[in-house]
């Protein structure tokens, strides 16, 4: 259960796994006692909290996120928070019961564990910080992110026309080209820093679906639509469970250290209603219900899903860290006068007979709160224009540009 609980920090629809040429014996030698249970439980609670917040906004759409990507990017930012801002982030991330030093030591070991979990699957977890060139930032903040999160720190001229492309190229490489653009040029003048987490996963099922057993099926959505789909099929031994209001299957990847859990609410139960009641305790009940069953008819659709780019400001504010998004934010351990301007996230996944491939990126955009004193005139919306003679101020022409045709 100890190892399984570690996997919960990344599992919502899919567990993540890694391949860095390290054997399973090496994984077994990782010192699990260095990973505080408070981090594991906090990240698990955050996973369900942020998933439910995303689902509230997208009741009629698909939802797919990487909770560990979001929490990692925010944990990097957390290193620079102080006072009420830090308390609010701790509430949202469920870090109130863990000291920062313990959090960092645990995160360092957790990332090491995840990156080396299974030699038969591939996982890349990458972190980076992009700081506006010429600005002064707290060296201790940058150093702890390098040391704990192995963050790639770069000074970049944000005014350069290619600056956004430089960051996007890093994202593209970190996600094996599954996500290629998160930053739109030009970078705004008040943006001082980007903190980014990127995750790429690829794993083959321990027991693959045979392609010749995939058939043309139907998918019945709650709005009454019927979709033609490709339905993958197996009829053999499957890890299956059921309980109050659900059925579930566990589909392992690689050596079985990670898995996808598919959870099917009972008929006539709204998926959104089920999600409203889904939390860490319900998740524990689902996992504990599962055992190996013989001769199970298993059918799941082959699918691709792309979610985002999704701004998370409102969701994270609802979870308690609203001050971090205001001019009152205290990130003075990064530098004075800085706040979180945006947190945005994108995730993609493909599930087929061989296994699953997924990627996610979380971007924390830090801006200068003093920007309110910065003079700017950006005429990207309707404006009035006047032509006048200078000596007397006589207005010669006056107009309103409402649209450009």
C-alpha positions as CSV (number, residue, x, y, z in Angstrom):
1,X,0.0,0.0,0.0
2,X,2.9,2.3,0.6
3,X,4.1,2.2,-3.0
4,X,0.5,2.4,-4.3
5,X,-0.2,5.5,-2.2
6,X,2.8,7.2,-3.8
7,X,1.3,6.7,-7.2
8,X,-1.9,8.5,-6.1
9,X,-0.3,11.9,-6.5
10,X,-0.4,11.6,-10.2
11,X,-3.4,9.4,-10.8
12,X,-6.7,10.8,-11.8
13,X,-7.4,9.0,-15.1
14,X,-4.0,7.6,-15.7
15,X,-0.9,6.7,-13.6
16,X,2.4,7.9,-14.7
17,X,5.6,5.8,-15.0
18,X,9.2,6.3,-16.0
19,X,12.1,4.8,-17.9
20,X,15.7,6.2,-17.4
21,X,17.5,2.9,-17.9
22,X,17.2,2.0,-14.2
23,X,16.1,-1.5,-13.2
24,X,13.2,-2.3,-10.9
25,X,15.7,-3.4,-8.3
26,X,17.0,0.2,-8.3
27,X,13.5,1.4,-7.7
28,X,13.0,-0.9,-4.8
29,X,16.2,0.6,-3.2
30,X,14.7,4.1,-3.1
31,X,14.3,5.3,0.5
32,X,10.6,5.6,0.8
33,X,10.8,6.8,4.4
34,X,12.1,10.1,3.2
35,X,8.8,10.8,1.5
36,X,6.5,12.2,4.1
37,X,3.0,10.8,4.1
38,X,1.7,14.3,4.6
39,X,2.9,15.2,1.1
40,X,1.3,12.1,-0.4
41,X,-2.0,12.7,1.3
42,X,-1.9,16.4,0.5
43,X,-1.2,15.8,-3.2
44,X,-3.9,13.2,-3.4
45,X,-6.5,15.5,-1.8
46,X,-5.4,18.3,-4.2
47,X,-5.7,16.0,-7.2
48,X,-9.4,15.4,-6.5
49,X,-10.0,19.0,-5.4
50,X,-8.6,20.5,-8.6
51,X,-10.3,17.8,-10.8
52,X,-13.7,18.7,-9.3
53,X,-13.0,22.4,-9.8
54,X,-12.2,21.8,-13.4
55,X,-15.3,19.6,-13.8
56,X,-17.5,22.4,-12.4
57,X,-16.5,24.6,-15.2
58,X,-16.8,21.9,-17.9
59,X,-19.9,20.0,-16.9
60,X,-20.7,19.4,-20.6
61,X,-17.2,18.7,-21.8
62,X,-14.4,16.2,-21.4
63,X,-11.9,16.9,-18.6
64,X,-8.3,15.7,-18.5
65,X,-5.6,17.1,-16.2
66,X,-2.3,16.1,-14.6
67,X,-2.6,17.0,-10.9
68,X,1.0,16.3,-10.2
69,X,2.0,18.7,-13.0
70,X,-0.1,21.4,-11.5
71,X,1.0,20.8,-7.9
72,X,4.7,20.6,-9.0
73,X,4.6,23.9,-10.8
74,X,2.8,25.6,-7.9
75,X,5.2,24.0,-5.4
76,X,8.1,25.6,-7.2
77,X,6.3,28.9,-6.9
78,X,5.5,28.2,-3.2
79,X,9.2,28.4,-2.5
80,X,9.0,32.2,-2.9
81,X,5.7,32.8,-1.0
82,X,5.5,34.4,2.5
83,X,2.9,35.3,5.0
84,X,-0.8,35.1,4.1
85,X,0.1,34.3,0.5
86,X,2.0,31.2,1.6
87,X,-0.8,30.2,3.9
88,X,-3.3,30.4,1.1
89,X,-1.2,28.3,-1.2
90,X,-0.7,25.8,1.6
91,X,-4.5,25.6,2.0
92,X,-5.1,25.0,-1.7
93,X,-2.2,22.5,-2.0
94,X,-3.0,20.8,1.3
95,X,0.4,21.6,2.7
96,X,-0.7,23.2,5.9
97,X,0.6,20.2,8.0
98,X,4.0,20.0,6.5
99,X,7.0,22.3,7.0
100,X,8.7,23.6,3.9
101,X,12.0,21.8,4.5
102,X,10.2,18.5,4.9
103,X,8.1,19.2,1.9
104,X,11.2,19.9,-0.2
105,X,13.0,16.8,1.0
106,X,9.9,14.7,0.3
107,X,9.4,16.2,-3.2
108,X,13.0,15.6,-4.1
109,X,12.5,11.9,-3.3
110,X,9.1,11.7,-4.8
111,X,10.2,12.9,-8.2
112,X,13.2,10.5,-8.1
113,X,10.7,7.7,-7.3
114,X,8.3,8.6,-10.1
115,X,11.0,9.0,-12.7
116,X,12.5,5.6,-11.9
117,X,9.3,3.6,-11.2
118,X,9.3,1.1,-14.0
119,X,11.9,0.2,-16.6
120,X,9.1,-0.8,-19.1
121,X,7.4,2.5,-19.4
122,X,8.6,6.0,-20.2
123,X,8.2,9.1,-18.1
124,X,9.9,12.5,-18.4
125,X,9.2,15.0,-15.7
126,X,10.8,18.4,-16.6
127,X,10.8,21.7,-14.7
128,X,12.0,25.1,-15.9
129,X,12.1,28.7,-14.8
130,X,12.4,31.5,-17.4
131,X,13.3,34.8,-15.8
132,X,13.2,38.2,-17.6
133,X,16.8,39.2,-18.4
134,X,18.1,42.2,-16.5
135,X,15.8,41.7,-13.5
136,X,17.2,40.8,-10.0
137,X,15.7,37.7,-8.4
138,X,16.4,36.0,-5.1
139,X,19.3,33.6,-5.6
140,X,18.1,31.3,-2.8
141,X,14.7,30.9,-4.5
142,X,16.4,29.9,-7.8
143,X,18.8,27.6,-6.1
144,X,16.2,25.6,-4.1
145,X,14.2,25.1,-7.3
146,X,17.4,23.9,-9.1
147,X,18.3,21.5,-6.2
148,X,14.8,20.2,-5.3
149,X,13.0,20.2,-8.6
150,X,16.0,20.0,-10.9
151,X,14.6,23.1,-12.6
152,X,16.4,24.4,-15.7
153,X,16.8,28.2,-15.0
154,X,17.3,30.6,-17.9
155,X,17.6,34.4,-18.2
156,X,15.7,35.3,-21.3
157,X,15.2,38.6,-23.1
158,X,11.4,38.6,-23.0
159,X,11.3,41.6,-25.4
160,X,12.9,39.5,-28.1
161,X,10.5,38.5,-30.8
162,X,11.6,34.8,-30.5
163,X,11.4,34.7,-26.7
164,X,8.0,32.9,-26.6
165,X,9.1,30.5,-29.2
166,X,12.2,29.6,-27.2
167,X,10.0,28.6,-24.2
168,X,7.6,26.8,-26.5
169,X,10.4,24.8,-28.0
170,X,11.4,23.7,-24.6
171,X,7.9,22.6,-23.9
172,X,7.7,20.8,-27.2
173,X,10.9,18.9,-26.5
174,X,9.8,18.0,-22.9
175,X,6.5,16.6,-24.1
176,X,7.9,14.6,-27.0
177,X,6.1,17.1,-29.4
178,X,2.7,16.2,-27.9
179,X,2.2,19.9,-26.7
180,X,4.0,22.5,-28.8
181,X,2.6,25.9,-27.7
182,X,1.7,27.4,-24.3
183,X,3.1,30.9,-24.6
184,X,1.7,33.4,-27.1
185,X,3.9,36.1,-28.4
186,X,4.6,38.9,-27.6
187,X,5.3,38.3,-23.9
188,X,3.6,41.1,-22.0
189,X,5.9,43.8,-20.6
190,X,4.8,43.2,-17.0
191,X,5.6,39.4,-17.1
192,X,8.8,38.7,-15.1
193,X,9.0,34.9,-14.9
194,X,7.5,31.7,-16.0
195,X,7.7,28.5,-13.9
196,X,6.8,25.5,-16.0
197,X,6.3,21.8,-15.3
198,X,6.1,19.3,-18.3
199,X,5.3,15.6,-18.1
200,X,5.4,13.0,-20.8
201,X,4.2,9.5,-20.4
202,X,4.2,6.4,-22.6
203,X,3.3,2.9,-21.4
204,X,2.2,-0.4,-22.9
205,X,-0.4,-2.4,-21.2
206,X,0.9,-5.4,-19.2
207,X,-1.8,-7.3,-21.1
208,X,-2.4,-5.7,-24.5
209,X,-5.8,-5.7,-26.3
210,X,-5.7,-7.6,-29.5
211,X,-6.4,-5.4,-32.5
212,X,-8.4,-8.2,-34.2
213,X,-10.9,-8.1,-31.3
214,X,-11.5,-4.3,-31.6
215,X,-15.0,-3.8,-33.1
216,X,-17.3,-1.0,-34.3
217,X,-19.3,0.0,-31.2
218,X,-21.5,2.8,-29.9
219,X,-20.9,5.3,-27.1
220,X,-24.0,6.8,-25.5
221,X,-23.4,10.3,-24.0
222,X,-25.6,11.7,-21.3
223,X,-27.1,14.3,-23.6
224,X,-28.6,11.6,-25.8
225,X,-26.0,11.6,-28.6
226,X,-24.8,8.2,-29.9
227,X,-21.3,8.1,-31.2
228,X,-19.7,5.5,-33.5
229,X,-16.5,4.3,-31.9
230,X,-13.8,1.6,-32.0
231,X,-14.3,-0.6,-28.9
232,X,-11.4,-2.5,-27.6
233,X,-12.2,-5.9,-26.1
234,X,-10.8,-8.6,-23.9
235,X,-12.4,-11.6,-22.2
236,X,-10.0,-13.0,-19.6
237,X,-8.6,-12.4,-16.2
238,X,-9.0,-8.7,-15.1
239,X,-8.5,-6.8,-11.9
240,X,-12.1,-5.8,-11.2
241,X,-14.1,-4.2,-8.4
242,X,-17.4,-2.8,-7.5
243,X,-19.0,-1.0,-4.7
244,X,-21.5,1.7,-3.7
245,X,-22.5,3.2,-7.0
246,X,-19.7,2.0,-9.2
247,X,-17.8,-0.7,-11.1
248,X,-14.0,-0.3,-11.7
249,X,-11.2,-2.1,-13.5
250,X,-7.5,-1.7,-13.1
251,X,-5.3,-2.0,-16.2
252,X,-1.6,-2.2,-15.4
253,X,1.2,-0.9,-17.5
254,X,4.7,-2.5,-17.9
255,X,5.7,-4.3,-14.7
256,X,2.5,-3.5,-13.0
257,X,3.8,-0.7,-10.8
258,X,1.4,1.8,-12.5
259,X,-2.0,1.4,-13.9
260,X,-5.1,3.1,-15.4
261,X,-8.2,2.8,-13.4
262,X,-11.5,3.0,-15.3
263,X,-14.4,3.8,-13.0
264,X,-18.0,3.4,-14.3
265,X,-20.8,4.9,-12.3
266,X,-24.0,2.9,-12.0
267,X,-26.6,3.4,-14.7
268,X,-28.9,6.3,-14.2
269,X,-26.2,8.0,-12.1
270,X,-24.9,11.3,-13.6
271,X,-21.2,11.3,-14.1
272,X,-21.0,14.9,-12.7
273,X,-22.9,13.8,-9.6
274,X,-20.5,11.0,-9.1
275,X,-17.5,13.3,-9.5
276,X,-19.0,15.7,-6.8
277,X,-18.8,12.9,-4.3
278,X,-15.4,11.6,-5.5
279,X,-12.6,12.3,-3.0
280,X,-9.6,10.6,-1.4
281,X,-11.8,8.4,0.8
282,X,-13.9,7.3,-2.1
283,X,-10.8,6.6,-4.2
284,X,-9.5,4.4,-1.4
285,X,-12.7,2.5,-1.4
286,X,-12.5,2.0,-5.2
287,X,-8.9,0.7,-5.0
288,X,-9.7,-1.6,-2.1
289,X,-12.6,-3.2,-3.9
290,X,-10.4,-4.4,-6.8
291,X,-9.2,-8.0,-7.0
292,X,-8.4,-10.3,-9.8
293,X,-11.4,-12.0,-11.4
294,X,-11.5,-14.7,-14.1
295,X,-13.4,-14.5,-17.3
296,X,-14.3,-10.8,-17.3
297,X,-15.8,-9.2,-20.4
298,X,-13.9,-6.0,-20.7
299,X,-14.7,-3.4,-23.3
300,X,-13.3,0.2,-23.3
301,X,-13.1,2.6,-26.2
302,X,-10.1,3.6,-28.1
303,X,-9.9,7.4,-27.7
304,X,-7.9,10.6,-28.0
305,X,-8.5,13.6,-25.7
306,X,-7.1,17.1,-25.6
307,X,-7.9,19.4,-22.8
308,X,-6.9,23.1,-22.5
309,X,-5.2,25.4,-22.6
310,X,-7.2,25.9,-19.3
311,X,-6.7,28.8,-17.0
312,X,-6.8,27.7,-13.4
313,X,-6.9,31.1,-11.6
314,X,-10.6,30.8,-10.5
315,X,-10.2,27.1,-9.5
316,X,-7.2,27.8,-7.4
317,X,-8.8,30.8,-5.9
318,X,-11.8,28.7,-4.9
319,X,-9.4,26.3,-3.1
320,X,-8.0,29.1,-1.0
321,X,-5.0,30.8,-2.7
322,X,-6.8,33.9,-4.1
323,X,-4.3,36.4,-2.6
324,X,-1.5,35.0,-4.7
325,X,-3.3,36.4,-7.8
326,X,-3.6,40.0,-6.5
327,X,-1.3,42.9,-6.0
328,X,-1.3,42.1,-2.2
329,X,0.6,38.8,-2.9
330,X,3.8,38.4,-1.0
331,X,6.4,36.6,-3.1
332,X,9.2,38.6,-1.7
333,X,11.4,35.5,-1.5
334,X,11.4,35.8,-5.3
335,X,11.5,39.6,-5.5
336,X,9.4,42.4,-4.3
337,X,6.3,43.5,-6.2
338,X,5.4,40.2,-7.9
339,X,2.3,38.1,-8.1
340,X,0.8,35.2,-10.0
341,X,-0.8,36.6,-13.1
342,X,-2.0,33.3,-14.6
343,X,-1.8,29.5,-14.0
344,X,-2.7,27.6,-17.1
345,X,-2.6,23.9,-18.0
346,X,-3.0,21.7,-21.0
347,X,-3.1,17.9,-21.1
348,X,-3.5,15.3,-23.9
349,X,-3.9,11.5,-24.0
350,X,-4.3,8.7,-26.5
351,X,-5.5,5.3,-25.4
352,X,-5.3,2.3,-27.8
353,X,-4.7,-1.4,-28.0
354,X,-1.0,-1.1,-27.1
355,X,-1.3,1.2,-24.2
356,X,-1.4,5.0,-23.5
357,X,0.5,8.1,-24.3
358,X,-0.1,11.3,-22.4
359,X,1.5,14.7,-21.8
360,X,0.7,17.7,-19.7
361,X,2.2,21.2,-19.1
362,X,1.5,23.7,-16.3
363,X,2.7,27.3,-16.6
364,X,2.8,29.7,-13.7
365,X,3.1,33.2,-15.1
366,X,4.5,35.7,-12.6
367,X,4.0,39.4,-13.3
368,X,5.1,42.7,-11.7
369,X,2.4,44.1,-9.4
370,X,3.9,47.6,-9.9
371,X,2.9,47.4,-13.5
372,X,-0.1,49.5,-12.6
373,X,2.3,52.5,-12.5
374,X,3.8,51.5,-15.9
375,X,2.6,53.7,-18.8
376,X,1.3,51.9,-21.8
377,X,-1.0,52.5,-24.7
378,X,-2.1,49.4,-26.6
379,X,-4.8,50.3,-29.1
380,X,-6.1,46.8,-29.6
381,X,-9.8,47.8,-29.0
382,X,-12.1,50.7,-30.1
383,X,-10.6,54.2,-29.6
384,X,-11.2,57.9,-30.4
385,X,-8.9,59.9,-32.6
386,X,-8.6,63.6,-33.1
387,X,-6.7,65.8,-35.5
388,X,-6.2,69.3,-34.1
389,X,-4.2,72.4,-34.9
390,X,-1.7,73.2,-32.2
391,X,-1.7,76.9,-31.7
392,X,-5.4,77.3,-30.7
393,X,-6.3,73.7,-30.2
394,X,-8.8,73.8,-33.0
395,X,-10.2,70.3,-33.6
396,X,-10.0,69.6,-37.3
397,X,-11.1,66.0,-37.4
398,X,-12.5,63.7,-34.7
399,X,-13.4,60.0,-35.0
400,X,-14.1,56.7,-33.3
401,X,-12.5,53.6,-34.6
402,X,-14.9,50.8,-33.7
403,X,-13.7,48.2,-36.2
404,X,-11.1,47.7,-38.9
405,X,-12.5,46.2,-42.1
